[in-house]
Amino acid sequence: MIAAAVLATAILAQQPAKPPDVTLMKAALGGSCSADFTVKDAGGKPVYAAMVHVRVRYGFGGVKRADLEVGTSAEGKARIEGLPDKARPMTWDIRKDEKRVDVTQDMADMCHATFDVTLK
């Protein structure tokens, strides 16, 4: 009986932890920069399906443009990878229903940005 309990505990310990619930977008815009978002409501609870949007202007003179939009996961998380290393400062628009927040990312200062956002 004790051997069975020890065996069950050993099997549970070997199982990999569940990966975090994050919506991932691979932008593939020729760079290695990224942006991570955690979106919560005024009460501190994760916001599901908040839309994270940005217009990226990059390339010589900012002539290349791309609109990116991704929704947050059940844990209120979203990650965008593959952003250009050199781009004009980007203003991320995070919204859900009538609530909206803007945050800015300047690639020269923060190639790998993390934003904790509260929608009010």
HUZI-V697585 format. One record per helix or strand of 3 or more residues. SS is the DSSP state (h for helix, s for strand). FROM is the first residue (numbers start at 0). TO is the last residue. Records with the same first field share a line. If there is no record, write none. Layout:
SS = FROM-TO  FROM-TO
This chain:
h = 1-13  59-61
s = 22-25  32-40  50-57  63-70  76-82  89-95  98-104  111-118
